[in-house]
Amino acid sequence: MIRPATTADAGAIAAIYNHYVTSTTITFEEEAVTPADMASRIESISAQLPWYVYERDGVVTGYAYATPWRVRSAYRFSVETTVYVAPDCARQGIGLQLYSVLIDALRGRGIQVVLGGIAQPNPASVALHENLGFEKVAHFKRVGRKFEQWIDVGYWELQLHGL
């Protein structure tokens, strides 16, 4: 089941996210996030853009949300999206389902461009984005450093409406 996230989901979402924070370069965050911090993020983001969770048998196993791309007014039709799935639930179609619901909601809100920033290498995330029609539009070299290594970031774009 996919539903809007609430602050009550913060502990489960933090647990999923913290796996990636502490053991991968997929996120550039370097310190684990507390449930209180995550609740604050959920509250702040979901007040203006969608945030969804995937729930299976009462357990949150994934989440996806959108944030503004930039703060200046002219960027108001562009968002950056994020999706994370519990490591033991990867490659089960949860990310695809979450992203599909999120993209439909963004299209309904009149959003024009969806951007996905992907730390490289991450073939699973690249495949997910490209399966949904995203196209690679940028590649920034060595823009992040985590676990004593430089990390590149690619950006994929999805245009939701025609010209």
Secondary structure as UniProt FT lines:
FT   STRAND          2..4
FT   HELIX           7..9
FT   HELIX           10..23
FT   HELIX           35..46
FT   TURN            47..48
FT   STRAND          51..56
FT   TURN            57..58
FT   STRAND          59..68
FT   HELIX           73..75
FT   TURN            76..77
FT   STRAND          78..85
FT   HELIX           87..89
FT   TURN            90..91
FT   HELIX           94..108
FT   TURN            109..110
FT   STRAND          113..120
FT   HELIX           123..131
FT   TURN            132..133
FT   STRAND          135..146
FT   TURN            147..148
FT   STRAND          149..159
//
